[in-house]
Amino acid sequence: MKYSVIVPVFNRPDEVSELLDSLTHQTVTDFEVVIVEDGSQVPCKEVCEAYADRLNLHYYAKTNSGPGQSRNYGASVAQGEYLLILDSDVVLPEGYLKAIDDELNREPADAFGGPDCAHESFTPVQKAISYSMTSFFTTGGIRGGKKKLDKFYPRSFNMGIRSDVYHALGGFSKMRFGEDIDFSIRIFKAGYRCRLFPEAWVWHKRRTDFMKFWRQVYNSGIARINLYMKYPESLKLVHMLPMVFTVGVFLLVILGIIGIVNLAFGQNSMQHAVGFWACTFAATPLLLYSLLIFIGSTLKNKSLQVGALSIIAAFIQLMGYGFGFLEAVWKRMVLQKDEFSAYEKNFYN
């Protein structure tokens, strides 16, 4: 068997149904599906049973240990030459496995991954979040786009790896967030070849509202410092840009408040002039960046509504990550606390 599709699941039976349905339409059929239920209160066993006659599907239930350890469990029972790691909230186009097949036949790879995009059926908020996570103007394209500020590291929503390489590296670590980046770093450090497969893309739902999205990116910022503590060489300039953006926005807001105070309570023309220029200097970069996001997303999604929502999503993506990054710097690097200290009030399974 060539491929084993491994999917950890936690309380998402509806999403699993959509993923399994998309797997029934693949043009390449030499694969099995391994579903690992990670201690869910709302299991997907009945959903899996409904697809048992259409897929080579294996369902396993275990106590909760996080997505990384659930993937390791799936890998321990998988039979495929290549392990394809997917999140439960993705849907595959019918040519997904063929795209992987074509790339591997063209040029072998030890590990690989593909990009993601928004499906037409996604809500406007989901499309805005997808844009903020994939745009060159927010993440630098490092989430799988062709334009990148950093080399490509596969993420667990769409990752492939040779089974023997997976087991040689011991699979995912016990990190509960950022474990996929940790795994990618170890793949590179071990000298294996890792490639981007641009045509092996998935539709990825990500978070369904802005509050959940904030928690996700906040935890990502924390995870980046935890990764730095393990692999100091892994921290690159591109990873610090959200923190710089966050500090910059904070300083501009302070400057804007100073300007408003001078305009409202200034006693002379000099104070009014200072207030005007302070407000102008504070507002201009924020408005220009917002306009850039609005135009880019509107053109991509062909929707003014998604374009407007993408402004909110972009600021959440950058500032959520930036605040998480800064908190982790303080707790991990300054106070020398343990890995989970920054997650105390914000961690979710």
MORAFEN-V333069 format. One record per pair of residues at least 6 apart in sequence whose ideal C-beta (glycine too) atoms are under 8 Angstrom apart, sorted by the first residue. I is the first residue (numbers start at 0). J is the second residue. D is the distance in whole Angstrom. If there is no record, write none. Layout:
I_J_D, I_J_D
This chain:
0_29_6, 0_30_7, 0_31_6, 0_78_5, 0_79_5, 0_80_7, 1_29_5, 1_30_7, 1_79_6, 1_80_5, 1_81_6, 2_27_8, 2_29_7, 2_30_4, 2_31_7, 2_79_5, 2_80_7, 2_81_5, 2_82_8, 2_83_6, 2_96_7, 2_99_8, 3_30_7, 3_31_5, 3_32_8, 3_33_6, 3_73_8, 3_74_8, 3_77_4, 3_78_6, 3_79_3, 3_81_7, 3_82_5, 3_83_7, 3_162_7, 4_22_7, 4_30_6, 4_31_7, 4_32_5, 4_33_7, 4_83_5, 4_85_6, 5_33_5, 5_35_7, 5_70_6, 5_73_4, 5_74_6, 5_77_6, 5_82_6, 5_83_7, 5_84_5, 5_85_7, 6_15_7, 6_18_7, 6_32_7, 6_33_7, 6_34_5, 6_35_7, 6_73_8, 6_85_5, 6_86_7, 6_87_5, 7_35_5, 7_37_5, 7_66_5, 7_69_4, 7_70_6, 7_73_7, 7_86_8, 7_87_7, 8_15_6, 8_34_6, 8_35_7, 8_36_5, 8_37_6, 8_39_6, 8_43_5, 8_69_8, 8_87_5, 9_36_8, 9_37_5, 9_38_7, 9_39_5, 9_63_7, 9_66_7, 9_87_8, 9_348_6, 10_39_5, 10_40_6, 10_41_5, 11_39_8, 11_41_8, 11_43_7, 11_87_5, 11_88_7, 12_41_6, 12_42_7, 12_43_4, 12_45_8, 12_46_5, 14_87_5, 14_88_5, 14_204_7, 15_34_7, 15_43_4, 15_46_5, 15_47_7, 15_87_5, 16_43_8, 16_46_5, 16_49_8, 17_90_5, 18_85_7, 18_87_6, 18_88_8, 18_89_6, 18_90_6, 18_91_7, 19_32_7, 19_46_7, 19_47_7, 19_50_5, 19_54_7, 19_56_7, 20_50_8, 21_90_5, 21_91_4, 21_92_8, 21_93_8, 21_95_8, 22_30_8, 22_32_6, 22_54_6, 22_91_6, 23_50_7, 23_53_5, 23_54_6, 24_93_4, 25_91_7, 25_93_6, 25_95_7, 25_96_5, 25_97_8, 26_93_6, 26_94_6, 26_96_7, 26_97_5, 27_96_4, 27_97_5, 27_99_8, 27_100_5, 30_55_7, 30_79_7, 30_83_8, 30_96_7, 31_54_8, 31_55_4, 31_56_7, 31_57_7, 31_77_7, 31_78_6, 31_79_6, 32_54_5, 32_55_7, 32_56_5, 32_57_7, 33_57_5, 33_59_7, 33_73_4, 33_76_6, 33_77_5, 34_43_7, 34_47_5, 34_56_7, 34_57_7, 34_58_5, 34_59_7, 34_73_8, 35_59_5, 35_60_8, 35_61_7, 35_69_4, 35_70_7, 35_72_5, 35_73_5, 36_42_6, 36_43_6, 36_44_7, 36_58_7, 36_59_7, 36_60_4, 36_61_7, 37_61_7, 37_63_5, 37_64_7, 37_65_7, 37_66_7, 37_69_4, 37_348_8, 38_61_7, 38_62_5, 38_63_3, 38_64_7, 42_60_7, 43_58_8, 44_58_6, 44_60_7, 47_56_6, 47_58_4, 48_58_8, 50_56_6, 57_76_7, 59_72_7, 59_73_7, 59_76_7, 61_69_7, 61_72_6, 63_348_7, 65_173_8, 65_175_5, 65_178_8, 65_348_7, 66_155_7, 66_171_8, 66_178_7, 67_155_8, 67_170_8, 67_171_3, 67_172_6, 67_173_7, 67_174_7, 67_175_7, 67_178_4, 67_179_8, 67_182_8, 68_171_7, 68_173_7, 70_84_6, 70_155_7, 70_170_7, 70_171_5, 71_170_4, 71_171_6, 73_82_8, 74_82_6, 74_162_7, 74_165_6, 74_166_7, 74_170_6, 77_162_7, 79_162_6, 80_161_7, 80_162_6, 81_99_8, 81_103_8, 81_159_6, 81_160_7, 81_161_6, 81_162_7, 82_159_7, 82_160_6, 82_161_8, 82_162_5, 82_165_5, 83_99_7, 83_158_7, 83_159_5, 84_155_5, 84_157_8, 84_158_4, 84_159_7, 84_160_7, 84_179_8, 85_91_8, 85_156_7, 85_157_6, 85_158_8, 85_201_7, 86_155_6, 86_156_4, 86_157_8, 86_203_7, 88_156_8, 88_203_7, 88_204_4, 88_205_7, 89_115_7, 89_156_6, 89_157_7, 89_201_4, 89_202_6, 89_203_5, 89_204_7, 90_118_6, 90_201_7, 90_202_4, 90_204_8, 91_201_6, 91_202_8, 92_200_7, 92_201_8, 92_202_7, 94_198_8, 95_199_6, 95_200_8, 95_201_7, 98_113_7, 98_196_6, 98_198_4, 98_199_4, 98_200_8, 99_111_7, 99_113_8, 99_159_6, 99_196_6, 99_199_5, 101_198_7, 102_108_7, 102_111_7, 102_194_7, 102_196_5, 102_198_7, 102_199_7, 103_111_8, 106_194_7, 107_192_8, 108_192_6, 108_193_7, 108_194_4, 108_196_8, 109_160_7, 109_161_5, 109_164_5, 109_186_7, 109_191_4, 109_192_5, 109_193_7, 110_153_6, 110_158_7, 110_159_7, 110_160_4, 110_161_7, 110_164_6, 110_183_8, 110_186_5, 110_191_6, 110_192_7, 110_193_4, 110_194_8, 111_153_6, 111_158_8, 111_159_5, 111_160_8, 111_193_7, 111_194_5, 111_195_7, 111_196_5, 111_199_7, 112_143_7, 112_151_7, 112_152_8, 112_153_3, 112_154_6, 112_157_5, 112_158_5, 112_159_7, 112_193_8, 112_195_7, 112_196_7, 112_199_8, 113_143_6, 113_157_5, 113_195_7, 113_196_5, 113_197_7, 113_198_7, 113_199_4, 113_200_5, 113_201_7, 114_133_7, 114_142_7, 114_143_3, 114_144_6, 114_157_7, 114_195_8, 114_197_7, 114_200_5, 115_129_7, 115_132_8, 115_133_7, 115_142_7, 115_143_6, 115_156_6, 115_157_6, 115_200_6, 115_201_5, 115_202_7, 115_203_4, 116_129_6, 116_133_7, 116_200_6, 116_201_8, 116_202_6, 116_203_7, 117_125_6, 117_126_4, 117_129_4, 117_130_7, 117_202_7, 117_203_8, 117_300_7, 118_202_4, 121_129_7, 121_202_8, 121_204_7, 122_207_7, 123_302_7, 123_304_5, 123_305_5, 123_308_6, 124_207_7, 124_208_6, 124_209_7, 124_308_6, 124_312_8, 125_204_6, 125_205_7, 125_206_8, 125_207_6, 126_300_5, 126_302_7, 126_305_5, 126_308_8, 126_309_8, 127_296_7, 127_305_5, 127_308_4, 127_309_4, 127_311_7, 127_312_4, 128_205_5, 128_206_6, 128_209_8, 128_212_5, 128_312_5, 128_316_8, 129_203_7, 129_205_6, 130_137_8, 130_292_8, 130_295_8, 130_296_5, 130_299_6, 130_300_7, 130_305_7, 130_309_5, 130_312_7, 130_313_8, 131_137_5, 131_138_8, 131_292_8, 131_309_6, 131_312_4, 131_313_5, 131_315_7, 131_316_4, 132_138_6, 132_142_6, 132_205_7, 132_316_6, 133_140_8, 133_142_5, 133_143_7, 133_144_6, 134_140_8, 134_292_7, 134_295_6, 134_296_7, 134_313_7, 135_144_6, 135_146_5, 136_291_6, 136_292_6, 136_295_6, 136_313_7, 137_292_8, 137_313_5, 137_316_6, 137_317_6, 138_316_7, 139_146_8, 139_147_7, 139_148_4, 139_149_7, 139_237_5, 139_240_7, 140_146_4, 140_147_5, 140_148_7, 141_147_5, 141_148_6, 141_149_5, 141_151_7, 141_152_8, 141_237_6, 142_154_7, 143_151_7, 143_154_7, 143_157_7, 143_195_7, 143_200_8, 145_195_8, 145_197_6, 148_236_8, 148_237_4, 149_235_6, 149_237_5, 149_238_8, 151_193_7, 151_194_7, 151_195_4, 152_180_6, 152_183_4, 152_184_7, 152_187_8, 152_193_8, 153_159_7, 153_160_8, 153_179_7, 153_183_5, 153_186_8, 153_193_7, 154_179_5, 154_180_7, 154_183_8, 155_171_8, 155_178_7, 155_179_4, 155_182_8, 156_201_7, 156_203_6, 157_199_7, 157_200_7, 157_201_5, 157_203_7, 158_179_7, 159_196_8, 159_199_8, 160_186_7, 164_186_7, 164_191_6, 167_189_8, 168_182_7, 168_185_5, 168_186_7, 168_189_6, 170_182_7, 171_178_5, 171_179_7, 171_181_7, 171_182_5, 172_178_6, 172_181_5, 172_182_7, 174_181_5, 174_222_7, 174_225_7, 174_338_7, 175_339_8, 175_342_8, 175_346_7, 175_348_8, 176_218_5, 176_219_7, 176_221_7, 176_222_5, 176_225_8, 176_342_7, 176_346_7, 177_219_7, 177_222_3, 177_223_7, 177_225_6, 177_226_6, 180_222_7, 180_223_8, 180_226_6, 180_233_8, 181_226_6, 181_229_7, 181_230_8, 183_193_7, 184_226_7, 184_230_5, 184_233_5, 186_193_5, 187_193_6, 188_230_8, 205_212_7, 205_215_8, 206_212_4, 206_215_5, 209_311_6, 209_312_7, 209_315_6, 212_312_7, 212_315_6, 212_316_7, 212_319_7, 213_315_5, 213_319_5, 214_319_8, 214_345_6, 214_347_6, 215_319_8, 216_315_7, 216_316_5, 216_319_4, 216_320_5, 216_323_7, 217_319_5, 217_320_7, 217_322_6, 217_323_4, 217_345_6, 218_323_6, 218_342_7, 218_345_6, 218_346_7, 218_347_8, 219_319_8, 219_320_5, 219_323_7, 220_241_7, 220_242_8, 220_319_7, 220_320_4, 220_321_6, 220_322_7, 220_323_3, 220_324_4, 220_325_8, 220_326_8, 220_327_7, 221_323_4, 221_324_7, 221_326_7, 221_327_4, 221_341_4, 221_342_6, 221_345_8, 222_323_8, 223_234_7, 223_238_5, 223_320_8, 223_323_8, 223_324_6, 223_327_7, 224_324_6, 224_327_4, 224_328_6, 224_331_5, 224_332_7, 224_341_8, 225_327_7, 225_331_7, 225_338_5, 226_233_5, 226_234_8, 227_233_6, 227_234_4, 228_331_6, 228_332_8, 228_338_8, 238_324_8, 239_324_8, 240_317_8, 241_316_8, 241_317_5, 241_318_7, 241_320_4, 241_321_4, 241_324_7, 242_320_8, 242_321_5, 242_324_5, 242_325_6, 243_321_8, 244_317_5, 244_318_7, 244_321_6, 245_317_7, 245_318_5, 245_320_8, 245_321_3, 245_322_6, 245_324_8, 245_325_7, 246_321_7, 246_325_8, 247_284_8, 248_285_7, 248_314_8, 248_318_6, 251_280_8, 251_281_4, 251_282_8, 251_284_7, 251_285_6, 252_281_7, 254_277_5, 254_280_6, 254_281_4, 255_277_7, 255_278_6, 255_281_4, 255_282_6, 257_274_8, 257_277_5, 258_273_7, 258_274_5, 258_275_7, 258_276_7, 258_277_3, 258_278_4, 258_279_8, 258_280_8, 258_281_6, 259_274_7, 259_278_6, 260_274_7, 261_270_5, 261_271_7, 261_273_5, 261_274_3, 261_277_7, 262_271_6, 262_274_4, 262_275_7, 262_278_7, 263_274_8, 265_271_5, 265_273_8, 265_274_6, 288_313_8, 289_310_5, 292_306_8, 292_309_5, 292_310_5, 292_313_5, 293_306_5, 293_307_6, 293_309_7, 293_310_6, 294_306_7, 295_309_8, 296_305_6, 296_306_4, 296_309_4, 297_303_6, 297_305_7, 297_306_3, 297_309_8, 300_306_7, 300_309_8, 323_341_7, 323_345_8, 326_341_5, 327_341_5, 330_336_5, 330_340_5, 330_341_5, 331_338_8, 331_340_7, 331_341_7, 334_340_8, 339_346_7
